[in-house]
């Protein structure tokens, strides 16, 4: 597949880039500054400001899918979605957040509303929830929103994890997923298309 990866230099984006290339996909690595990305046979680095509509559309054209792995705060949702539409790419996968998930056995309580939710992450989590709510109104793109577990950071690629729908996954060591295994789940979804116009979550 030919895949446009927006936010290719970030914590999640860099692992997703590595996973996709390891599977033989061709990736157009898009970021504001791609100095950390090396062009290879399967990777083309493209510097694009997401607020530059025409440049973003040009970068996305001809791809089989678009992935966004960027912060939600300050992101122009409507502008990004319109650029994807204008590029004629139908498949869109989003690296989401955990804030909109519900607590285990408490379907009315979201993670963001729990008493111990870190204040420093609240604005970003709220922006992620707004993004998901906007996506749920979109019926002309084949979108998927993938929420990580509560603890999401660099670790090991094991290829072993669980999937859920809207409830936070909690294992023996708490609610965790490595960026490497998250990348595996995302690449699997791109190849298998099991959650079209849905959100799902991954965790140990």
C-alpha positions in Angstrom: 0.0 0.0 0.0 0.9 3.6 -0.4 0.3 5.4 2.9 0.5 9.1 3.9 1.6 9.4 7.5 1.0 12.8 9.0 3.1 13.3 12.1 5.8 10.8 11.1 8.4 12.2 13.5 6.4 11.9 16.7 6.5 9.3 19.4 3.7 7.2 17.8 4.3 8.3 14.2 8.0 7.2 14.2 7.0 3.7 15.4 4.2 3.5 12.9 6.5 4.4 10.1 9.0 1.7 11.1 6.2 -0.9 11.3 4.7 0.0 8.0 8.0 -0.1 6.2 8.8 -3.5 7.8 5.7 -4.9 6.2 6.6 -3.7 2.8 4.4 -0.6 2.5 5.4 2.7 0.9 5.1 5.6 3.2 5.0 9.3 2.5 6.3 10.7 5.8 4.6 14.1 6.4 5.6 16.5 9.1 6.4 20.2 9.6 10.0 19.3 9.8 11.2 15.9 8.5 14.9 16.4 9.2 14.7 13.3 11.4 13.3 11.2 8.5 15.7 9.6 5.9 14.4 9.1 2.4 14.7 5.4 1.4 13.3 3.1 -1.3 10.0 2.9 0.7 10.0 6.3 2.5 9.5 9.8 1.0 9.8 12.6 3.5 7.6 15.7 2.8 7.7 18.9 4.8 4.1 20.2 5.0 2.3 22.7 7.3 -1.1 21.2 8.0 -2.6 24.7 7.7 -1.5 24.9 4.1 -4.5 23.3 2.5 -3.2 23.0 -1.1 0.2 21.7 -0.1 -1.5 19.0 2.2 -3.9 18.0 -0.6 -1.0 17.6 -3.0 0.9 15.5 -0.5 -2.0 13.2 0.1 -3.0 12.6 -3.5 -2.4 9.2 -5.0 -2.2 7.5 -1.6 -4.2 4.4 -0.6 -4.7 5.6 3.0 -4.0 8.5 5.3 -2.9 8.2 9.0 -2.7 11.1 11.4 -0.5 10.8 14.5 -0.6 14.4 15.7 -1.7 16.4 18.8 -5.3 17.3 18.8 -4.9 20.6 20.5 -4.8 23.4 17.9 -5.6 21.0 15.1 -8.1 22.3 12.5 -10.4 19.3 12.3 -12.5 20.6 9.5 -9.5 21.7 7.5 -7.8 18.3 7.8 -10.9 16.3 6.9 -11.5 18.6 3.9 -8.0 18.1 2.7 -8.4 14.4 2.9 -11.7 14.6 0.9 -10.1 16.9 -1.7 -7.2 14.4 -2.1 -9.8 11.7 -3.0 -8.3 9.3 -0.4 -11.1 7.4 1.3 -9.2 5.5 4.0 -8.3 7.4 7.1 -6.9 6.1 10.4 -6.4 8.3 13.5 -4.0 7.8 16.5 -6.5 8.6 19.2 -6.4 9.1 22.9 -7.7 7.2 25.9 -9.7 10.1 27.5 -12.9 9.2 25.7 -12.9 5.6 26.8 -15.2 4.5 29.7 -13.9 3.0 32.9 -14.3 -0.8 33.3 -17.8 -1.7 34.6 -18.7 2.0 34.6 -20.1 2.7 31.2 -21.3 6.2 32.2 -17.9 7.4 33.4 -15.2 8.4 30.9 -11.5 8.1 31.7 -11.1 11.9 31.5 -13.8 12.3 34.2 -12.1 10.0 36.7 -10.7 11.6 39.8 -7.1 10.7 39.2 -6.9 11.9 35.5 -3.8 14.0 35.2 -4.7 17.7 34.9 -1.7 18.3 32.5 -3.3 16.0 29.9 -6.9 17.3 30.2 -6.9 19.9 27.4 -5.3 17.4 24.9 -7.8 14.7 26.0 -10.8 17.1 25.6 -9.5 18.0 22.1 -9.3 14.3 21.3 -12.8 13.7 22.4 -14.0 16.6 20.2 -12.1 15.1 17.3 -13.8 11.7 17.8 -17.2 13.3 18.1 -16.6 15.1 14.8 -15.5 11.9 13.1 -18.7 10.2 14.2 -20.6 12.6 12.0 -18.5 11.7 8.9 -20.0 9.2 6.6 -18.0 9.9 3.4 -14.6 8.6 4.7 -13.6 5.1 5.8 -12.2 6.3 9.1 -11.0 4.4 12.1 -10.1 6.0 15.5 -7.7 3.9 17.6 -7.4 4.7 21.3 -4.4 3.5 23.2 -4.5 2.4 26.8 -4.0 4.9 29.6 -0.2 4.5 29.7 1.2 4.9 26.2 4.9 5.1 25.5 8.0 3.5 24.0 8.6 -0.1 24.9 8.8 -3.5 23.2 7.1 -4.9 20.1 5.6 -8.1 21.3 2.7 -8.4 18.8 0.5 -9.6 21.7 -2.3 -7.4 23.0 -6.0 -7.3 23.4 -8.6 -5.2 21.5 -11.7 -3.5 22.9 -14.4 -1.2 21.8 -15.2 1.8 24.1 -14.0 0.5 27.5 -10.5 1.1 28.8 -8.5 -2.2 28.8 -6.8 -3.0 32.1 -4.4 -5.8 32.6 -2.4 -7.2 35.5 0.0 -4.3 35.3 -2.6 -1.6 34.8 -3.8 0.0 31.5 -0.8 -0.1 29.2 0.3 -0.4 25.6 3.7 0.3 24.0 3.9 2.5 20.9 5.5 -0.4 19.1 2.5 -2.7 19.7 0.1 0.1 19.0 1.8 0.4 15.6 1.2 -3.3 15.1 -2.5 -2.9 15.8 -2.8 0.1 13.5 -1.0 -1.6 10.6 -3.2 -4.7 11.1 -6.3 -2.5 10.8 -5.0 -0.8 7.6 -4.5 -4.2 6.1 -7.6 -5.9 7.3 -10.2 -3.1 7.6 -12.1 -4.6 10.5 -13.3 -1.3 12.1 -14.6 1.0 9.3 -16.2 4.1 10.8 -15.6 2.8 14.3 -13.4 3.4 17.3 -11.5 0.6 19.0 -8.8 0.4 21.7 -5.8 -1.8 22.3 -4.0 -2.8 25.5 -2.3 -5.6 27.4 
